[in-house]
């Protein structure tokens, strides 16, 4: 699995944050707490990282990733009751615009929910691998 060890650490950190804070805070609060937890674990993490979007070599915009972990994983955070398809597409678009293949969508709802997206070289997501990871996360680390 792509970046399995670090992915599991990030998911574990999200659970630690949720266990401490519970449900109901704004996304930014969870993001700040997750950043602190990842730093305590010795994991390189950048918050609110600006990434440029290019069209045929020309910069046409930018987006701001909630987190980039170890220059390998894009993390999109949410604090909503239920994740929606547009949240997943937001992460997929972030991956497409970056040089990274792996994204984690982490929702700090009533419980922590994680969706893992892998963008393959042909620009498609690898749903089978993502589903396997999600199933394995039903039991917490």
N, C-alpha and C positions, 0 to 999 in steps of 0.2 A: 504494500500500500504506500502511496506517495506521502512522504514525510509523516509516517505513522507515529513515531515517538513524540515528535513535537506537537502534532495534532492532539494526541491524547493528553499531553500536558496542558495545552490551552483549554481543552474541554474540562479537564479536572479543575483548573483554575476558575473557570466560569461557575462550576458547581460550588466551589468554596465561597466565591463571592455571593452567589444566590443564597447559600446556607446562612451566611452572615447577615445579609441585607434583607432577604425576603423579597416579596413582590410589591410593586407599586411605585418604584422610583422612576425618574426619567432616565432615558438611555444614557445621557452624559454621566450620570452618577455611577451606573454600572460600568461604563467605559473607564472612568477614572479608577474605580476599584479594581477592575480587571488589569489595568496597566500596573497598578501597585503590586498586585499579586504576581503577575508575570515577572516583574523586576525582582521581586523577592526570590523567585525560582531561578533567577539568572538567565532569563530568556530575553533576547533583544527584541524590543517592541517599539514601534513608532506610531504615535497617535496622530490622527487628522493629517495624514500624509497626502499632499497634493500630487496628483499624477496627470500628466498631459494625455490628451486624446488626439490622435493624428488621423487624417484622411489623405491618402495618397501622398504621404510625406509632409503634409502641411498640418500645423497645429490648428485644431478647430475648437478646442475647448479643454476643459480639465474636470476632474472629479476629485473628491476628497474621500479617501478610504478611511474608515473609522480606525483601523489598525493594520499595520503590516508587521508580520512576525518573521524575524530572522531573514528578511529580504526574500522570503519564499512563499508566504501565505498571506492572502488578503482576508481580513476579517471584517464582516459587516455585522453591526450590532443592532438589535431591536429590543424594545420593551413594550410589547403589544400582547393583547390577549391571544390572538392567533396569527401565525405567519400566513401571508398571502402569496400567490404566484408572483406578483410584481416585486416582492422582496427578493425572491430567488433570481429573477431576471436582472435586478439591479446588481446583484453579486456577479452573475455571469457576464454582464456588460463590463464591470470593473475588471474582471479577469481578461476579457478580450482586449481591453485597452492597455493592459499591463503586460509585462513579460513573465507573469506568474501563471502557473497552471492550477494551483489549489486555492480554493476559497472556503471559508467557514462562515455560515450564517448562524449567529447565536442569538436566540431570543430569551430574554429574561422575563418571561411571562410568569404564570402561576408556578411553573416549574421551568427548568432550563431545557430548551429544545435546540438541537444542533442539526443543521443541514450542511453536508459536505458536497462541494461542487468541484469537479475536475474538468478543466477545459483541455481537450486533446488538441494535438497539432492541427487537425483539420477544422478546429473551431467548434466542435461538438462537445457536449458534456457527457461524461461517462457515468450514466445513471446507475448502472449495475454496481460499480465500485462504491458510489455514493450511498446506495441503498444498503449495501453490506456494512458500511461504516455506521450508518444511522442505527441499523438493527443492533450492532454490537454495543452501541451507547445506551441502550435501554437499561442495562445494568451499569451503574456508575463506576468509574475508576477508583 
